[in-house]
Amino acid sequence: MNRPRPRLWLLGLALSSSPLQAEEIVLASPSYWCPYSCTAGASEEGFTIDIIRWIFQRHGIAVRLVNENYSRALSDVRSGRYTASPSTIPEEAPDFVYPQEAVSSNRFCFYTRADSDWRYQGPQSLAGKTAGIIQGYAYGERLDAYIHEHGADFHKHTGNDLTRRLLRQLQLGRFDTFLEEENLVAYTLRLKPGNAPRMAGCEPRSLAYMAIAPDHPRAQAYADLFDEGMREMRASGALAEVLGRYGLSDWQASP
């Protein structure tokens, strides 16, 4: 007696079925932000990437980095092409969704050529000076207001490899000083020493956060998972371990 054959459409369905696509967070950030974010696929992609990956992989969520210049990255995250920026000051993208816990501490400092004796002592001390800055950065309320009012004195830069370009143009005399995050300058000089600038003063420290696309359906859930994970990292010592690989320490423990 012949046994019944399986229905062909059921067999075809079984053969064509594939596992559900794994959940993934795609981070967009420049490669020139080392040690915050570095080259995608490198052995060290940056400490903010490592932090986010540690937090989300424990929930079965993959984390992948793509490199874009900062203004393009924010635009592509806002449009939904990518999930988040790994390290953003909320004033730079106020419509994004942010965790409560910061992913990094940042301090913007002014740099001059070594033979200069000018000191930065607040925005008014910039009178008569030309300065290189980066388009799209938020430098703090008082400095942003001064830049807006005296725009002709500021050379705005966009694109890639910005820290190196600012260092180079300072040495060429294109402006008197430039403003950049201190760890980015230190990292760039470690890779390409020579013609080291002089630090002329800094703005107060600010905190940056994982900035999640405002229309992402899981934006608030991701923010909550980040907060939970960051607290666990700090308590367990995992955060100190990640930061230590980049020669950094926990900003909550720093003066």
C-alpha positions as a printed NumPy array, in Angstrom:
array([[ 0.   ,  0.   ,  0.   ],
       [ 1.428,  3.363, -1.06 ],
       [ 2.073,  5.877,  1.733],
       [ 0.665,  9.347,  1.139],
       [ 3.169, 11.871, -0.184],
       [ 3.642, 15.163,  1.624],
       [ 1.857, 18.024,  0.005],
       [ 4.253, 19.663, -2.418],
       [ 3.468, 23.194, -1.271],
       [ 4.312, 22.286,  2.329],
       [ 7.6  , 20.733,  1.233],
       [ 8.459, 23.793, -0.834],
       [ 7.678, 26.06 ,  2.077],
       [ 9.938, 24.077,  4.375],
       [12.812, 24.154,  1.903],
       [12.487, 27.859,  1.188],
       [12.124, 28.96 ,  4.782],
       [15.107, 30.759,  6.322],
       [15.878, 31.825,  9.867],
       [14.584, 35.197, 10.938],
       [17.035, 37.992, 10.238],
       [19.116, 38.74 , 13.33 ],
       [18.463, 42.064, 15.027],
       [21.256, 44.53 , 14.353],
       [22.205, 48.03 , 15.445],
       [24.184, 49.903, 12.785],
       [26.272, 52.784, 14.114],
       [27.43 , 55.59 , 11.799],
       [30.493, 57.575, 12.794],
       [33.735, 58.955, 11.322],
       [36.884, 56.841, 11.208],
       [38.925, 59.877, 12.286],
       [37.341, 60.024, 15.754],
       [39.787, 57.593, 17.309],
       [39.781, 56.654, 20.125],
       [35.994, 57.344, 20.246],
       [35.25 , 55.667, 16.906],
       [37.82 , 54.348, 14.455],
       [37.94 , 52.456, 11.17 ],
       [35.086, 49.981, 10.721],
       [36.365, 46.409, 10.859],
       [39.662, 47.325, 12.548],
       [40.892, 45.349, 15.546],
       [40.031, 48.408, 17.648],
       [36.951, 50.205, 16.329],
       [36.858, 52.735, 19.193],
       [35.872, 52.594, 22.825],
       [32.302, 53.884, 22.301],
       [31.736, 51.096, 19.763],
       [33.154, 48.528, 22.19 ],
       [30.871, 49.784, 24.972],
       [27.739, 49.642, 22.829],
       [28.646, 46.215, 21.454],
       [29.254, 44.842, 24.976],
       [25.844, 46.071, 26.108],
       [23.723, 44.911, 23.19 ],
       [25.365, 41.634, 22.252],
       [24.339, 40.324, 25.68 ],
       [20.753, 40.694, 24.434],
       [21.444, 38.925, 21.134],
       [21.615, 42.203, 19.186],
       [24.54 , 42.546, 16.782],
       [26.364, 45.878, 16.522],
       [28.055, 47.034, 13.316],
       [29.981, 50.22 , 12.537],
       [29.956, 52.103,  9.23 ],
       [32.171, 55.121,  8.603],
       [30.783, 58.456,  7.417],
       [31.743, 62.028,  8.158],
       [29.83 , 63.391, 11.117],
       [27.282, 65.622,  9.41 ],
       [26.432, 62.852,  6.922],
       [26.207, 60.3  ,  9.738],
       [23.671, 62.384, 11.659],
       [21.639, 62.905,  8.489],
       [21.592, 59.194,  7.657],
       [20.643, 58.226, 11.205],
       [17.864, 60.814, 11.235],
       [16.491, 59.428,  7.951],
       [16.478, 55.885,  9.337],
       [19.23 , 54.524,  7.107],
       [21.286, 53.686, 10.197],
       [20.303, 53.092, 13.81 ],
       [22.407, 55.493, 15.852],
       [25.447, 57.671, 16.248],
       [27.683, 56.181, 18.953],
       [28.706, 59.464, 20.591],
       [26.76 , 62.708, 20.168],
       [26.189, 65.797, 22.301],
       [22.381, 66.208, 22.509],
       [22.525, 69.842, 21.346],
       [23.891, 68.605, 18.012],
       [20.764, 66.516, 17.314],
       [18.03 , 67.439, 19.816],
       [15.366, 65.388, 18.013],
       [17.183, 62.065, 18.57 ],
       [16.413, 59.623, 21.405],
       [19.078, 59.454, 24.14 ],
       [19.793, 57.178, 27.096],
       [20.272, 58.768, 30.491],
       [23.779, 57.318, 30.827],
       [26.605, 58.95 , 28.851],
       [28.919, 56.946, 26.601],
       [31.855, 59.39 , 26.756],
       [33.189, 62.581, 28.23 ],
       [34.504, 65.262, 25.883],
       [36.518, 68.44 , 26.299],
       [37.078, 70.888, 23.458],
       [40.343, 72.818, 23.609],
       [41.981, 75.559, 21.585],
       [45.372, 74.885, 19.991],
       [47.921, 77.3  , 18.573],
       [51.341, 77.051, 17.009],
       [54.12 , 76.451, 19.516],
       [55.462, 80.029, 19.22 ],
       [52.154, 81.653, 20.249],
       [51.536, 82.935, 23.778],
       [47.781, 83.599, 23.362],
       [45.524, 82.056, 25.997],
       [41.851, 81.169, 25.637],
       [39.969, 82.724, 28.573],
       [36.398, 82.542, 27.345],
       [34.791, 83.539, 24.037],
       [35.662, 87.231, 24.338],
       [39.368, 86.365, 24.316],
       [38.889, 85.256, 20.678],
       [38.47 , 88.873, 19.567],
       [40.856, 89.563, 16.705],
       [41.667, 85.876, 16.204],
       [40.764, 83.529, 13.372],
       [39.911, 79.962, 14.305],
       [39.329, 76.614, 12.637],
       [36.225, 74.713, 13.746],
       [34.157, 71.769, 12.507],
       [30.779, 72.305, 10.877],
       [27.942, 70.705, 12.842],
       [29.706, 70.471, 16.206],
       [28.09 , 71.917, 19.328],
       [30.758, 73.581, 21.483],
       [28.567, 74.785, 24.319],
       [25.976, 77.537, 24.594],
       [28.267, 80.516, 25.144],
       [30.836, 79.553, 22.525],
       [28.187, 78.592, 19.957],
       [26.597, 82.027, 20.449],
       [29.942, 83.759, 19.893],
       [30.63 , 81.719, 16.731],
       [27.182, 82.606, 15.382],
       [27.782, 86.312, 16.031],
       [31.33 , 86.392, 14.624],
       [31.014, 83.826, 11.842],
       [33.501, 85.539,  9.524],
       [36.334, 84.832, 11.992],
       [35.787, 81.071, 11.886],
       [36.917, 78.648,  9.188],
       [34.326, 75.849,  9.13 ],
       [35.512, 72.407,  8.013],
       [33.588, 69.354,  6.838],
       [34.54 , 65.971,  5.416],
       [37.03 , 63.371,  6.612],
       [40.304, 63.355,  8.557],
       [39.384, 66.667, 10.139],
       [41.767, 66.684, 13.104],
       [44.79 , 66.099, 10.882],
       [43.589, 68.777,  8.476],
       [43.142, 71.29 , 11.293],
       [46.658, 70.57 , 12.548],
       [48.077, 70.972,  9.061],
       [46.278, 74.234,  8.306],
       [47.33 , 75.673, 11.655],
       [50.976, 75.067, 10.767],
       [50.38 , 76.65 ,  7.344],
       [49.07 , 79.802,  9.013],
       [45.528, 79.558,  7.653],
       [44.188, 80.594, 11.073],
       [45.516, 81.524, 14.512],
       [43.986, 78.677, 16.495],
       [41.654, 75.72 , 16.119],
       [39.129, 74.063, 18.401],
       [39.016, 70.285, 18.725],
       [38.4  , 67.521, 21.262],
       [41.569, 66.891, 23.265],
       [41.636, 63.08 , 22.947],
       [41.265, 63.292, 19.158],
       [44.254, 65.63 , 18.941],
       [46.341, 63.444, 21.267],
       [45.507, 60.306, 19.267],
       [46.305, 61.98 , 15.934],
       [49.653, 63.194, 17.245],
       [50.513, 59.698, 18.504],
       [49.976, 58.366, 14.982],
       [51.719, 61.249, 13.219],
       [54.057, 63.055, 15.613],
       [55.727, 66.29 , 14.677],
       [54.754, 69.961, 14.689],
       [52.861, 69.449, 17.931],
       [50.591, 72.397, 18.712],
       [50.329, 74.208, 22.003],
       [47.154, 73.771, 24.065],
       [45.907, 77.301, 24.796],
       [42.889, 76.598, 27.025],
       [39.719, 74.532, 27.092],
       [35.974, 74.719, 27.466],
       [34.338, 72.819, 30.353],
       [33.858, 69.087, 29.878],
       [30.614, 67.834, 28.326],
       [28.989, 64.414, 28.099],
       [28.086, 62.614, 24.88 ],
       [25.502, 59.87 , 24.397],
       [24.449, 57.115, 22.034],
       [22.054, 59.022, 19.756],
       [19.263, 56.832, 18.389],
       [17.211, 57.581, 15.273],
       [14.085, 59.471, 16.388],
       [11.67 , 57.337, 14.351],
       [13.228, 53.947, 15.093],
       [10.497, 51.655, 16.484],
       [12.774, 50.443, 19.284],
       [14.493, 53.748, 20.053],
       [13.324, 54.025, 23.663],
       [13.849, 50.299, 24.281],
       [17.444, 50.638, 23.061],
       [17.971, 53.674, 25.295],
       [16.707, 51.712, 28.304],
       [18.918, 48.721, 27.481],
       [21.92 , 51.016, 27.191],
       [21.261, 52.544, 30.616],
       [20.938, 49.14 , 32.233],
       [24.038, 47.833, 30.491],
       [26.212, 50.851, 31.254],
       [25.422, 50.634, 34.948],
       [26.323, 46.93 , 34.855],
       [29.577, 47.635, 32.995],
       [30.644, 50.227, 35.534],
       [29.786, 48.045, 38.541],
       [31.473, 44.916, 37.159],
       [34.704, 46.576, 36.043],
       [34.019, 45.866, 32.364],
       [33.914, 49.594, 31.553],
       [37.341, 50.163, 33.107],
       [38.669, 47.236, 31.064],
       [37.331, 48.632, 27.78 ],
       [38.597, 52.146, 28.456],
       [41.962, 50.829, 29.605],
       [42.593, 49.31 , 26.169],
       [42.614, 52.864, 24.795],
       [44.641, 54.392, 27.614],
       [41.575, 56.06 , 29.155],
       [39.812, 55.971, 32.506],
       [36.201, 56.308, 33.627],
       [35.165, 59.976, 33.416],
       [33.105, 59.594, 36.606],
       [36.325, 58.793, 38.436],
       [38.317, 61.574, 36.769],
       [38.725, 65.052, 38.284]])
